Amino acid sequence: GLPPLASRYDDVEALTWTPTRFPGVQMKMLMEDKETGLMTALVRFAPGAVLPDHEHVELEQTWVLEGALEDDEGIAPAGNSVWRPAGTRHDARAPTGCVTLSFFLKPNRFFDAGA
């Protein structure tokens, strides 16, 4: 019911962690434009959780708030960020768990059997 140009304020603590189809990976959607795919989300990985093989269709940016996120190219510990250009393909792991703030211009394309 808000006017198109009104600011949107979130009570992030009150938002629900929503499970994804990947075991141990949950999200709190902060902003999503379903028409364009633009999305901002908090993503929580349980210790040992893996986001399987996927491609970033457009630019992706992630700031690690807690724990560490890693892939075969490196590790982003808490307080650091990683961004990936369009076309990047990898899996993402959190051996000790993590919470990230992630920005996507388009949704990821997954290559696992559930895609």
GROMACS elastic network, one bead per residue, 0.5 to 0.9 nm:
[ bonds ]
;  ai    aj funct       b0    kb
    2     5     6  0.80880   500
    2     6     6  0.62513   500
    2     7     6  0.84933   500
    2     8     6  0.83145   500
    3     6     6  0.53835   500
    3     7     6  0.88359   500
    4     7     6  0.86599   500
    9    12     6  0.89713   500
   10    13     6  0.85837   500
   10    14     6  0.84021   500
   10    15     6  0.80726   500
   10    30     6  0.73450   500
   11    14     6  0.54407   500
   11    15     6  0.66730   500
   12    15     6  0.51645   500
   12    16     6  0.84661   500
   12    28     6  0.79655   500
   12    30     6  0.77403   500
   13    16     6  0.80033   500
   15    28     6  0.64314   500
   15    29     6  0.81014   500
   15    30     6  0.86475   500
   16    27     6  0.81804   500
   16    28     6  0.62374   500
   16    29     6  0.87297   500
   17    26     6  0.57717   500
   17    27     6  0.53233   500
   17    28     6  0.51053   500
   17    29     6  0.84553   500
   17    42     6  0.87749   500
   17    43     6  0.86124   500
   17    44     6  0.82584   500
   18    25     6  0.86591   500
   18    26     6  0.52362   500
   18    27     6  0.51710   500
   18    28     6  0.62952   500
   18    29     6  0.84159   500
   19    22     6  0.77205   500
   19    23     6  0.79236   500
   19    24     6  0.76495   500
   19    25     6  0.62499   500
   19    27     6  0.64969   500
   20    23     6  0.72711   500
   20    24     6  0.80973   500
   20    25     6  0.58538   500
   20    26     6  0.54650   500
   20    27     6  0.70642   500
   21    24     6  0.89307   500
   21    25     6  0.78355   500
   21    26     6  0.88148   500
   21   114     6  0.81282   500
   22    25     6  0.56673   500
   22    26     6  0.82245   500
   22    49     6  0.80448   500
   22    50     6  0.74575   500
   22    51     6  0.66045   500
   22    52     6  0.80742   500
   23    26     6  0.84393   500
   23    45     6  0.88759   500
   23    46     6  0.84845   500
   23    49     6  0.66159   500
   23    50     6  0.77628   500
   23    51     6  0.86740   500
   24    44     6  0.78915   500
   24    45     6  0.56869   500
   24    47     6  0.77201   500
   24    48     6  0.79244   500
   24    49     6  0.51965   500
   24    50     6  0.77521   500
   25    43     6  0.70261   500
   25    44     6  0.56903   500
   25    46     6  0.64620   500
   25    49     6  0.64775   500
   25    50     6  0.76374   500
   25    51     6  0.75034   500
   26    42     6  0.83357   500
   26    43     6  0.57657   500
   26    44     6  0.51539   500
   26    45     6  0.66463   500
   26    46     6  0.84781   500
   27    41     6  0.63970   500
   27    42     6  0.55502   500
   27    44     6  0.61776   500
   27    45     6  0.89663   500
   28    40     6  0.88714   500
   28    41     6  0.55694   500
   28    42     6  0.50569   500
   28    43     6  0.65600   500
   28    44     6  0.84414   500
   29    32     6  0.69805   500
   29    39     6  0.76885   500
   29    40     6  0.64645   500
   29    42     6  0.65648   500
   29    43     6  0.85623   500
   30    39     6  0.76544   500
   30    40     6  0.54491   500
   30    41     6  0.50971   500
   30    42     6  0.72045   500
   31    38     6  0.78969   500
   31    39     6  0.54698   500
   31    40     6  0.50575   500
   31    41     6  0.68263   500
   32    35     6  0.88912   500
   32    36     6  0.87312   500
   32    37     6  0.69809   500
   32    38     6  0.57826   500
   32    40     6  0.65067   500
   32    41     6  0.83834   500
   33    36     6  0.56891   500
   33    37     6  0.55505   500
   33    38     6  0.52351   500
   33    39     6  0.64144   500
   34    37     6  0.51572   500
   34    38     6  0.71896   500
   34    39     6  0.83486   500
   35    38     6  0.81335   500
   36    39     6  0.88813   500
   36   105     6  0.76566   500
   36   106     6  0.68800   500
   37   104     6  0.75485   500
   37   105     6  0.60081   500
   37   107     6  0.57387   500
   38   103     6  0.77388   500
   38   104     6  0.56516   500
   38   106     6  0.54464   500
   38   107     6  0.75274   500
   39   102     6  0.81068   500
   39   103     6  0.58366   500
   39   104     6  0.51258   500
   39   105     6  0.64532   500
   39   106     6  0.73332   500
   39   107     6  0.77583   500
   40   101     6  0.73076   500
   40   102     6  0.57165   500
   40   104     6  0.64219   500
   40   105     6  0.88691   500
   41   100     6  0.80918   500
   41   101     6  0.58534   500
   41   102     6  0.54018   500
   41   103     6  0.66905   500
   41   104     6  0.86244   500
   42    99     6  0.68276   500
   42   100     6  0.55316   500
   42   102     6  0.62470   500
   43    98     6  0.81136   500
   43    99     6  0.55844   500
   43   100     6  0.51696   500
   43   101     6  0.64289   500
   43   102     6  0.70712   500
   44    97     6  0.75480   500
   44    98     6  0.58228   500
   44   100     6  0.65216   500
   45    48     6  0.77334   500
   45    49     6  0.55914   500
   45    50     6  0.76988   500
   45    51     6  0.87622   500
   45    69     6  0.87340   500
   45    93     6  0.81407   500
   45    94     6  0.62576   500
   45    95     6  0.88936   500
   45    96     6  0.86383   500
   45    97     6  0.50788   500
   45    98     6  0.51792   500
   45    99     6  0.63158   500
   45   100     6  0.85303   500
   46    49     6  0.53807   500
   46    50     6  0.88617   500
   46    94     6  0.72756   500
   46    95     6  0.82448   500
   46    96     6  0.74305   500
   46    98     6  0.68557   500
   46    99     6  0.88212   500
   47    93     6  0.88878   500
   47    94     6  0.59760   500
   47    95     6  0.51879   500
   47    98     6  0.74620   500
   48    93     6  0.69136   500
   48    94     6  0.55200   500
   48    96     6  0.62188   500
   48    97     6  0.64393   500
   49    92     6  0.85420   500
   49    93     6  0.60512   500
   49    94     6  0.57322   500
   49    95     6  0.68478   500
   49    96     6  0.86464   500
   49    97     6  0.70910   500
   50    91     6  0.70400   500
   50    92     6  0.57004   500
   50    94     6  0.66049   500
   50    95     6  0.84150   500
   51    54     6  0.78349   500
   51    90     6  0.89007   500
   51    91     6  0.56253   500
   51    92     6  0.50238   500
   51    93     6  0.63912   500
   51    94     6  0.89253   500
   52    90     6  0.75769   500
   52    92     6  0.66531   500
   52    93     6  0.83948   500
   52   110     6  0.73160   500
   52   111     6  0.76849   500
   52   112     6  0.67195   500
   53    89     6  0.68324   500
   53    90     6  0.52299   500
   53    92     6  0.78720   500
   53   109     6  0.87537   500
   53   110     6  0.61227   500
   53   111     6  0.57361   500
   53   112     6  0.66131   500
   54    88     6  0.82689   500
   54    89     6  0.54423   500
   54    90     6  0.56970   500
   54    91     6  0.62448   500
   54    92     6  0.88158   500
   54   108     6  0.63114   500
   54   109     6  0.54133   500
   54   111     6  0.57797   500
   54   112     6  0.80286   500
   55    58     6  0.87109   500
   55    86     6  0.79549   500
   55    87     6  0.59788   500
   55    88     6  0.54997   500
   55    90     6  0.66847   500
   55    91     6  0.87796   500
   55   108     6  0.56341   500
   55   109     6  0.51116   500
   55   110     6  0.64650   500
   55   111     6  0.81298   500
   56    59     6  0.65862   500
   56    60     6  0.65603   500
   56    84     6  0.73303   500
   56    85     6  0.72328   500
   56    86     6  0.54062   500
   56    87     6  0.54741   500
   56    88     6  0.53812   500
   56    89     6  0.64051   500
   56    90     6  0.87205   500
   56   104     6  0.83136   500
   56   106     6  0.77321   500
   56   107     6  0.73544   500
   56   109     6  0.66492   500
   57    60     6  0.85236   500
   57    85     6  0.84099   500
   57    86     6  0.51103   500
   57    87     6  0.55457   500
   57    88     6  0.76571   500
   57   104     6  0.89791   500
   57   105     6  0.81240   500
   57   106     6  0.61424   500
   57   107     6  0.68979   500
   57   108     6  0.59282   500
   57   109     6  0.67255   500
   58    84     6  0.84502   500
   58    85     6  0.65376   500
   58    87     6  0.68395   500
   58    88     6  0.86000   500
   58   104     6  0.72124   500
   58   105     6  0.56839   500
   58   106     6  0.56924   500
   58   107     6  0.80330   500
   58   108     6  0.81899   500
   59    83     6  0.72986   500
   59    84     6  0.58336   500
   59    87     6  0.83178   500
   59    88     6  0.86903   500
   59   103     6  0.83659   500
   59   104     6  0.64596   500
   59   105     6  0.61059   500
   59   106     6  0.78685   500
   60    82     6  0.84775   500
   60    83     6  0.55387   500
   60    84     6  0.52803   500
   60    85     6  0.66647   500
   60    86     6  0.75474   500
   60   102     6  0.72714   500
   60   103     6  0.57178   500
   60   105     6  0.68082   500
   60   106     6  0.83883   500
   60   108     6  0.89857   500
   61    81     6  0.74104   500
   61    82     6  0.60753   500
   61    84     6  0.64926   500
   61    85     6  0.88628   500
   61   101     6  0.82967   500
   61   102     6  0.56591   500
   61   103     6  0.51370   500
   61   104     6  0.67688   500
   62    80     6  0.86424   500
   62    81     6  0.55076   500
   62    82     6  0.54133   500
   62    83     6  0.60564   500
   62    84     6  0.87290   500
   62   100     6  0.63018   500
   62   101     6  0.56510   500
   62   103     6  0.63773   500
   62   104     6  0.88636   500
   63    76     6  0.82958   500
   63    78     6  0.78992   500
   63    79     6  0.70476   500
   63    80     6  0.59596   500
   63    82     6  0.65773   500
   63    83     6  0.85662   500
   63    99     6  0.87612   500
   63   100     6  0.55244   500
   63   101     6  0.51989   500
   63   102     6  0.64028   500
   63   103     6  0.88964   500
   64    67     6  0.71687   500
   64    68     6  0.66381   500
   64    69     6  0.71213   500
   64    76     6  0.67614   500
   64    77     6  0.63630   500
   64    79     6  0.57629   500
   64    80     6  0.57536   500
   64    81     6  0.58826   500
   64    82     6  0.82813   500
   64    98     6  0.72000   500
   64    99     6  0.61526   500
   64   101     6  0.64689   500
   64   102     6  0.85004   500
   65    68     6  0.84114   500
   65    77     6  0.82747   500
   65    78     6  0.50662   500
   65    79     6  0.58354   500
   65    80     6  0.79105   500
   65    98     6  0.73672   500
   65    99     6  0.54850   500
   65   100     6  0.52842   500
   65   101     6  0.69845   500
   66    77     6  0.75643   500
   66    79     6  0.75649   500
   66    97     6  0.80301   500
   66    98     6  0.50724   500
   66    99     6  0.50275   500
   66   100     6  0.70048   500
   67    76     6  0.87555   500
   67    77     6  0.60622   500
   67    78     6  0.53828   500
   67    94     6  0.77258   500
   67    95     6  0.89647   500
   67    96     6  0.65221   500
   67    97     6  0.56879   500
   67    99     6  0.66509   500
   67   100     6  0.87670   500
   68    75     6  0.67227   500
   68    76     6  0.55396   500
   68    78     6  0.57590   500
   68    80     6  0.89209   500
   68    93     6  0.85619   500
   68    94     6  0.60788   500
   68    95     6  0.78502   500
   68    96     6  0.70729   500
   68    97     6  0.67422   500
   68    98     6  0.54299   500
   68    99     6  0.80350   500
   68   100     6  0.88286   500
   69    74     6  0.86176   500
   69    75     6  0.58249   500
   69    76     6  0.52853   500
   69    77     6  0.64278   500
   69    78     6  0.84288   500
   69    92     6  0.67559   500
   69    93     6  0.58217   500
   69    95     6  0.79531   500
   69    96     6  0.87598   500
   69    97     6  0.77766   500
   69    98     6  0.65020   500
   69    99     6  0.85477   500
   69   100     6  0.83142   500
   70    73     6  0.76609   500
   70    74     6  0.57055   500
   70    76     6  0.61401   500
   70    77     6  0.83475   500
   70    91     6  0.85520   500
   70    92     6  0.57670   500
   70    93     6  0.52199   500
   70    94     6  0.62697   500
   70    95     6  0.82678   500
   71    74     6  0.56370   500
   71    75     6  0.66208   500
   71    90     6  0.69446   500
   71    91     6  0.61254   500
   71    92     6  0.51147   500
   71    93     6  0.61066   500
   71    94     6  0.87962   500
   72    75     6  0.83816   500
   72    90     6  0.77079   500
   72    91     6  0.80267   500
   72    92     6  0.84683   500
   73    90     6  0.89991   500
   75    82     6  0.87622   500
   76    79     6  0.81758   500
   76    80     6  0.56833   500
   76    81     6  0.60621   500
   76    82     6  0.65485   500
   77    80     6  0.57363   500
   77    81     6  0.79206   500
   77    98     6  0.87576   500
   78    81     6  0.81602   500
   78    98     6  0.80885   500
   78    99     6  0.85472   500
   78   100     6  0.86234   500
   84    87     6  0.83293   500
   84    88     6  0.61901   500
   85    88     6  0.58925   500
   86    89     6  0.88950   500
   93    96     6  0.89994   500
   93    97     6  0.83356   500
   94    98     6  0.61011   500
   95    98     6  0.85258   500
  104   107     6  0.64691   500
  104   108     6  0.81221   500
  109   115     6  0.78126   500
  110   113     6  0.86641   500
  110   114     6  0.82038   500
  110   115     6  0.55239   500
  111   114     6  0.79725   500
  111   115     6  0.60205   500
  112   115     6  0.56314   500
